[in-house]
Amino acid sequence: MLFVIDIGNSHTVTGLYESDRLIGQWRLKTDKEKTADELAIDYNALFTMTSMDKRRITGIVLASVVPTLENAWIACCNDHFSENLAQPLIIVSAKTVADLIAIQTDNPNEVGADRLVNGIAAWEEYKSDLIVIDFGTAITFDCITARCEYLGGIIFPGIRISLEALATKTAKLPHIDVSEPAEKFIGTNTIQAMKNGILHGYGAMIDGLVQGISREMSGSPETVQVIATGGMAALIAPYTSTIKRIDPILTLSGLRIIFNKKYRQ
């Protein structure tokens, strides 16, 4: 089995692959204070609950945007899940995937590992000019050419950050739930107005950014594929005209692809 680990600012998403089939997936809140032993306790319990035998893990690949937690995860994997590893643990970075994607940014080392993983996964699937939108703590747009070149992208505050700012930085605006759809633009009460602003506002902003990026990439928005991933992708996609594909496990798939390319070529 292959153990894939995506350590994000808000959540850590992990999975187990049997060949190319995802047979287990978990999404836990990221706790930057966790030790290697505490991580091992958590995941041994999860594996036991789903009848997964950790001794069958023969490969591990990890991507992290939380440096303080990365070392704990490396120690956890080495101490508790490496009994039968057939290949060394892969830590995704600009250096380790430089042979898989050509990074064209000013400073490749500052590009988040998850963004490179998503770019590799999307290009492997579509092999065209691509925009990958990841709805996480921040919303990121990553631009990949048909030649598998990573050009850069856009970063702006995620939906939860905006909702939290509205509720905590104003005197009268409440915390709201945006999981219910917004059927119109004009809100007739405060909660409707906030919900419409978030859902329609983010949707319109995403469409505008996709169109601008597409013109820079290829001159025509119609020739650029747009793929969305992340926890809030399905919520916002209906309010856009440019998101046509949602892949909730894009990052996990990318980690699997990187492992396969490194060790099975």
N, C-alpha and C positions, 0 to 999 in steps of 0.2 A: 504494500500500500504506500501511497505518497501522501504525506502530511503537508498541507499548504497553509500558510499563516499570513494574514494581512492585518498589520497593527496600525489602526487609524487613531485619530485624536479622540473620537467619541466612542467608537466600537472596534473590537478586534473580531474579525471574521476568519474562521478556520474551516478547513474541509479535509476529508479523506477521499482519495481517488483510488479506485481499483482499475488499473489500466487507464482508460479515458472516461470512466464512469464515476460521477460523484456519488459516493455511497453514504456520506455523512457530512453535515454542515452545522456550524454553531456560530451564533452572534452574541457576544458578551460585551458589556460596557468595559471600556479601557480604564484600568486602574493603574496609574503611573507608579504607585507605591508597591505593587505586587512584587514579591520575591520569586526566585526560580522555583523554590519548593512549593510556594502557594499556587503558582501556575500549574505545577505538576499535580497537585491535589485536585484542582479544578478539572483538569482535562482527563486525569485518570478516572474521575467520577463520571464525566460525560461519556468516555469510552465504555465504561462498565455499563452505564444505563442503556447504551445502544448496542451492547454485545460486540464491541469492537476490541480486538486484541492488539494492544500496542506493540507486541512482539512481531507483528506482521508489517510494521512500518519499515520500509527499506530505503525511503528517500524523504528528505525534508527541504522545503524551499520557503524562505521568509522574506517579506517586504515590510518595512517599518517607516513611519514618519514620526515616531516617538523615540528619540535617541535614549532617553533615560530608561525606557522599558526594553529596548532592543537587547541590551546585554543580559538582562534577566531571562529573556526568552531563549537566547543562545545557550545560556547555562542550563536552562530547563531542558532544552532539546538534547544537549550533550550528555546531561546526567541521567535523564529519565526516559528518553525516547530513541536512543541511538544504539540499542543493543544489537540490532540486526541491520544497520545501515549498510547498503551496498556502495553508496557514493557519499562524498563529503556534503555536509550541509551547505546549501546555497543561500547567501545573503544578497538580495537584489540591490544593486547600485548602478550608477552610470558606468562604472568600470566593468562590472561583471556582465552587463548586457550590451556593451559597446559593439560586440560582433553581431548582435541581433537587430539593433536599431541605431541609425546614425543620428546622433544628438547634435542639432545645429544651433543650440542656444549659446549665449555669451559665456555662461559658466555651467557646463553640464553637471558638475557635482552638486549643484543646488536644486536640481530637478527632483521632486519627490519620487521615491521608488514606486509608489502606487500608480503614478501617472505614466511612468515608463511601462509598467506591467500592462496597464489598460491599453496603451498604444500598441504594444506587441500583440496582445490578444485580438484587438479590433482589426489590425492589419492582416493577421493570419487568416481571419474570417473573410475579409472583403477585398483586400489588396487593391485599394483605390484611395483617392484623396479622402481623408476622414476628419471629422470632428468628434471627439469623445467627450461627453459631458458627464461629470461625476458629481452627483448630488450628495455631498457629505457635510461635515462641519463647515467647510468652505465648498463653494461650487467652482469646479475647475473645468475649463475648456482646454483640450489638448489637440494639437493639430499635427496630423501625420500625412505625409505625401504617399502617392502610389508607389514610390520607390522606398518606402519604409524609412523616411527621414522624419525625425521629431523636430518640429519647427519652434515650438513654444506654445503659448496660449494665454489664457486669462484666468485670474483668480478673483473671486469676490465673495462677500459673506453669504453663508448658507441661510436657509429658511428659518431654522431654529434660532440662529443668532439674531436675525431680524425680529422675530417674534419676541424673543427675550428682551431685546433693546426697547421695543415699543412698550412692553409691560413694565419694565423697571425704570425707564428714563422719563416716563410721563406720569402725571398725577392721577389721571382718570382712566387710562386705557387698561383693560384687563388682559390676563392671559387667555388665549382663545385656542380652540381646536379647529384646525383647517382640514381635517379629514373629510368633512362634509362638503359636497360640491358647491361652487358659487355659480348660480344660474344666470346672474345678470351683473352688469358693471356698477350700477348705482345702488349703494346700500342705503336702506331707509332707517337703520339704527347703527349704533357704534360697532357692534360685533360684525354685522354684515359688511360694513364699510372696511373694517380691518381685514376680514377674510377675502373680500373682493380685491383689495389692494395687494395682498400677498399673492393670491393665486393668479389673477389676471396680470398683475404687475410683473411678477417673475416670468410669466409666460411671454408677455410682450417684450421684455428685456432680452430673454433668451433668443427669441426670433430675430430681433434686431442685431444682436451680436453674431448669430450664425450667419446672417446675410452679409455683414461686414467682413467677417473672417473669410467666408467663402469667396468673396470678390478678391481679397488679397491673395488667397491660395491659388485660385484657378480662373478668376474672372467671371465665374458663373455659379450661383448657389445651387443650380440643378445638378451639377456634376460632383458635388461633395456629399458623401454619406454622413449622416448624423446618428450616432449611437449614444444612448443614455444608460447610465448605471447609477447605483447608489440607492440608499433607503428611501429618498423622496422622489425618485425619478417618475414612478407611476402616478404620483400625486400631481405633478406639474405638467407632465406630457400632454394631457388633454387640453391644456390652455395654450399650447403652442401649435404652430403649423409645420414646424421644421423637424421635430423629433418623430421619426418614423419607426425606430427600433429601440426596444428596451431590453437590456441583458443584465438581469440582477446578479449573475455570477461571473461577470466579465473579468474581475480581478482574480478570482480563484482559477478561472480558465487560463488566464495569462500566466499565473504561477506554474500551472501544470505544463503549459507550452514551453516555458523557459527551461524547466527541468528536463523535459523530453529532448529539446534541442541541444542542451548541454551534454547530456549523457547517452542519448540514443541515436545520434546522427551516424 
